[in-house]
Amino acid sequence: MKQMYKVIFSYKQDSPSGGNSPFTGWTKEIKLYDAENAEELQKQIDMFLYDNKSGYRRHISIVDIVKL
C-alpha cells in the first residue's frame, strides 16, 4: 500500500544574472511523494537532489521527511 510523504528541501538558487551573496537565494521547497517502500521514496528524492537546474541550484539538502 502506498503512503504519502512530505519532504522539505532547502537549497540555494543562484541567479543567472549574478548578484547573489552567500546569504541570498536560499529557498525551502515542499514536495509530496507517494511510495510503497523506502527504496521507492529514495529514488524519488534522489531525482530532486540530482536536478541542479543547470548548475544554478546548489547546496541541496533534506530538512525533514514526514509520513502523512
GIBEL-V547924 format. One record per pair of residues at least 12 apart in sequence whose ideal C-beta (glycine too) atoms are under 10 Angstrom apart, sorted by sequence separation. I is the first residue (numbers start at 1). J is the second residue. D is the distance in whole Angstrom. If there is no record, write none. Layout:
# GIBEL-V547924
I,J,D
I,J,D
This chain:
# GIBEL-V547924
12,24,8
13,25,5
33,45,7
48,60,7
49,61,9
12,25,5
13,26,8
31,44,8
49,62,8
11,25,9
12,26,5
13,27,5
31,45,8
33,47,10
48,62,9
11,26,8
12,27,8
33,48,9
10,26,7
11,27,6
13,29,10
31,47,10
10,27,7
11,28,8
31,48,6
45,62,7
9,27,9
10,28,5
11,29,7
9,28,7
10,29,8
29,48,8
8,28,6
9,29,5
45,65,8
8,29,7
9,30,8
7,29,9
8,30,5
9,31,7
7,30,7
8,31,8
6,30,6
7,31,5
41,65,8
6,31,8
7,32,8
5,31,9
6,32,6
7,33,6
41,67,10
5,32,7
6,33,8
4,32,6
5,33,5
29,57,10
4,33,7
5,34,7
3,33,9
4,34,5
5,35,6
27,57,9
2,33,10
3,34,7
4,35,9
25,56,9
29,60,9
2,34,5
3,35,7
25,57,9
33,65,9
2,35,6
3,36,8
25,58,9
26,59,8
30,63,9
2,36,5
3,37,9
7,41,8
25,59,10
29,63,10
30,64,9
34,68,9
1,36,7
2,37,9
28,63,7
33,68,10
5,41,6
9,45,9
20,56,10
28,64,10
30,66,10
32,68,8
3,40,10
7,44,8
11,48,9
16,53,10
2,40,8
3,41,8
7,45,6
11,49,9
14,52,10
16,54,9
2,41,10
5,44,9
9,48,6
14,53,9
16,55,10
5,45,9
9,49,8
13,53,7
16,56,6
7,48,8
11,52,9
14,55,8
15,56,8
11,53,9
14,56,5
13,56,6
14,57,8
12,56,9
13,57,5
14,58,7
11,56,10
12,57,7
13,58,8
14,59,10
11,57,5
12,58,5
13,59,10
11,58,7
12,59,5
13,60,10
9,57,10
11,59,6
12,60,8
10,59,8
11,60,4
10,60,8
11,61,7
9,60,6
10,61,5
9,61,7
10,62,8
8,61,10
9,62,6
10,63,5
8,62,7
9,63,7
10,64,10
7,62,6
8,63,4
9,64,9
7,63,8
8,64,5
7,64,7
8,65,8
6,64,8
7,65,5
8,66,8
6,65,7
7,66,8
5,65,6
6,66,5
5,66,7
6,67,8
4,66,9
5,67,6
6,68,6
4,67,8
5,68,7
3,67,6
4,68,4
3,68,7
